[in-house]
C-alpha cells in the first residue's frame, strides 16, 4: 500500500513539482470530464477551490463552462508551487542541496536483491550517469526513475492541470502565486524515514502496469468529480504510514485552510488549485473550512 500511495502522491496528491509525466493512453479517455469545483464566499470575497490532477493524458477534455466562468471571475490563481521550466534555477538549487549526501550505501543495496536487475535497467533508461545514483538520497533516486514510468505511459508535463491553468491566467494578465516553495515540497520527501523512501524506490522500478492501474482509477474518480472515491483511496493507503499522512496531508491542509481564511478578509476573487486528495473527505481543506463555519458550495 505504501508504494501505491507514494506513486499517487507524485501523480495527483499534491506534489506538483515532481510531475514529470504519466497517464493512461488516449483510448481510455472519457468523452467529457467534470472534476469537482467549490466556492467559499461572503459579501465581497470568493475563493474557488479546484482539485487538480498533476498529470493528464494528451488532449484531455476537462474544462467546462462552469469552470471557465470561475477562471474569468478570478483575479488570481494560487497553486501548490510554481516550477519555472524556462528558469529552473530555484528547483535545481533546492534539489542539489537536498538530494545528495555523503557516505550513503550504494543504490543497489537499497533495494532487495531480486529487484537489482530492474534497478540497473531503470538507471540505464534514465540516461543519467550511473555513479550519481550512489550519491543520491533514496527519495531523490526514486523520483529520477519514476520519470521512466511516466514517460512510458504517454504524458507530457505541459498537459497537467496546473500548466493549463497557469497559461490561462497568464494569458489574461492575471497574477499567479504559490502556497509552498519548491524547497518546501522537496522537503516533504527529504524528511521521510528511510524505509518509506525505499518503498518509493521499489515502486519507481516496478512494472509500468502497476502505476497505470493506480493512475487509471485515480483519473476516473477525478473525471467524474467523485470526491468520496478519492477520499476512500487515499485514506486506505495513508493508513499504512501515519508519518506520511502527517507530512503530506494533515499539515499542508491546515496551512492552506489558514491561508484561505486569511484571504477571505480581503475583497476580490481567487482560484486555489491543489491536488484533489487535499479537498476530499474528512480532514480535507473543504472539511476544515466547514468546521470553521464557512459555507462551501459545490459548483460542479
N, C-alpha and C positions, 0 to 999 in steps of 0.2 A: 504493500500500500504506500509506503514512504517513497519508493521510486516513482510510483504513479503520481503522487502528489507533487513531487518536485518538478516533474515534467509539466504538469498542469500549471504550476506556478510560473514557469517561464512563458508558457503559451498564452495564458489567459487570466491568471490570478492577480497579476499586478506587478510584474517585473518587466516593464516595457523596454528598458534599455538593453535587455538581453534577447530581444526578439529578432533573431537572425533569419527567420523564415520557416514556415511549417504549415502543413494542412493536408486536406484530402484533395483529390483531383476534382476537376470541374464536373465530372459525371455525377457526383453525389450532391452537387449544389442545388438547394431548393429554388423554386421559381421566385419566391418572394420571402424576405425575412422581415420580422417585426420585433427587433430587440427591445427590451424594456427601457422605458423613459419615465422619469418622475419630475415633479416640480415642487419646490418649497417656496412659499411666497407670503408676503404681507402687503401692507398698503403701498409700499414703494420699492420693494425688492423681490426679485425672483431668482432662485438658484435652480437650474435644471440639473438633474442627476442622470447620467447615462453610463450604463455598464458596458465596458468595451471588451473586445477580444483582440489581443495584440497581434494576432496572425490570422490572415484570411486567404482563401483561395483567390486566384486572379478573377477580376471582373465580377466579384460577388455583389449581388444586389441587396443592399440592406438599408439604404436611405429611403425614408418615406416622407410624405408631405408633412406629417406632424413633426417629424424630426427636423426637416428643413425649416419649418416655421420656428422651432426653438433656436436654431442657429441664427436665423435672421433677427430674432428678438434679443440675442445676447450680445453684449458689448465686449465680452472677454471669454476666453477659453482657458480653463485650468486642467492640466494633465498631471500625471504622476511625476514625470520627469521629462526634460527636453534633451534629446540627443541630436546635436547638430552634425549631420553626416558630412556636411561640407567643411566644417571646422571642428573635428572631434577631439581637440586637444584636451578639453576638460575630462572627457571619458578616458582617454589614453593615459593621462596623468593619474587619474584615480585608480585605473586598472593596474598600472605599473607599480603604484605604491602599495597595493594590497595583494596582488596575485602571486608574487614571488617571495620566497623565504629561503634562508639557508638551512642546510642540514636536514632536508626532507628525505624520507625514504624514496628510492626510485619509484616512478609512477607504476611500474609493473607490479611492485609489491603491495600496491594499494587496491588491487582487485584480486579475487580468488584465482588460483592457478588455471581453472577451467575457462576463465574469461580473458586470459592474457593474449591469446592469439587474436581475439576480436579487438582487443585494445590496440594492438600493433597495427592491425588493418585500419582501424579508425584514425589513428595518428597519421599514418601514411596518406590516407584520403584527405585529411585536413589541409595538407600542404605546408604545415608549419614545421620548423626544424625539430627533429626528434629530441635533441638534448634539452630543449626548452621545457618540455613536459616534466622532466625530472626536477626542475626548479620551481614548477608551478604548485601552488596550493591546490588541493584536490578539487575544490569547488570551481576554481578557475579553469582547470583542465577539463572538467566536465562541460562547462559552457562552450569551450572551444570545440569540443567534439559533438555537442548537441547540434551545432551548425550543420554537420553532415546529415543528420536525420531530417532536419528542417528542409534543407535543400533537396533531398531525395524525394520529399513529399510535395514539392512543386510550388512553394510560395516564395514570393519576393517581399522584401521588407517593406517596400512602399505601398503594399496593398493593405496593410493593417489599418484598423480604425483610426488610431491616433494620427497616422500620417495623412489620411484623408481629411480629418478634422483640422489639423494644423494648416493644411493647404487652403481649406475653405475659409478659415478665419484670416489667414494671411492675405489671401486674395481680396478680402473685403476690408483690408486695412485695420483689422481689429487686433487687440493685444492678446498675447499667449503667455501664460505663466505656468510655473511648476510647483507642485506640492512637496517634492523631495528633490534633492540634488542627485547627480549621477553617483557621487561618492556614498551618499546615504543608501541608495538602492544596492550598490555592490556590498555595502557593509552588512546587509541582512544575511548574506550568504557567507561572508568572510568570518562571521562570528558563530556560524553553525558548528555544533560538535563534529569531530572528525568522522564519526560513524554515519551521520546524516550526509556529510559531503561524499563519502564513499558510496553511499546508496545512489546519490545523484550521478556519480561517475559510472556506476554499473548501468544505470538507466540510459546514460548517454551512448553506450555501446551496444545496447540491446538491438534486436531486430527491429527495423522500422515499423513493422506491422503492429508492434506493441504501442508505440507512440501514436500511430494512425488510429488505432482503436480508441484510445483515450480522447484524442482530439475530435474524432467523429462524433462521439457522444456529447462532448462539450459544445461543439459547434451547433449541433441540433437543438440543444436546450437553449442556447443563446439566441438562435434564429427565431424560435417561437416565443421568446420572452418568458420562458418557464423558469422563474426565479426559484421555485420550490425544488426543481430538479438540480439546479446549480448548487443551491444550499446543501441539499442532501449529498451530492457528490463530494463537495469539499469537507463537509462535516465528517463524513465517513473516513476520508483519507487523513484528515487532520487528527483524528483520534489516535493515530499511530505515533504522533510526535507533539506533545504539549509545548515544548520549547519552540518548535517551528510555528505552531499556532500563535503563540505569543508574539513572536518576532514578525511574521509575515502578515498576520491578520489583526489581532486584537489591538496592538499598539498603534498600528497605522490607521485602523478605523477610528480609534479615539482621536488621534491627531487631526484627521481630516474632518471629523464631525465638529471639532472645536473650531477649525478654520471656517467651516460653513456657518456656524453660529455667529462668529465674529463678523463674517461678510454680510449677514442678514441685518446688521446695524447700519449699513451704508446703502443708499439708493442705487438702483440700476439692476441689470440682469447679467448673469454669468452662467456659463455651462461648465460643470465639473464632470470630466470624463475619466473614470478609473476602472480598473479591472472588474469584470462582472461579479466575481466572487465577493467583492467588498460591499456589494449592495444587496446581497441575497441572504435571507434567513436571520435567525436570532444573533444579535451582536453585530449586525451589519451597520453601515453608516445610516441607512434608511431607518433601521430599528432604533439606533441611538437617538436620532433626531426626533422620532416619535415619542420616545421616552421623556425627552426634554420638553414635550408639549407642542412641537411643531406639527403642522398639518402637512403631510406629504402626500401629494396627489399622483396617482398613476395615470400618466397621459397616454401610454402605449404599452 
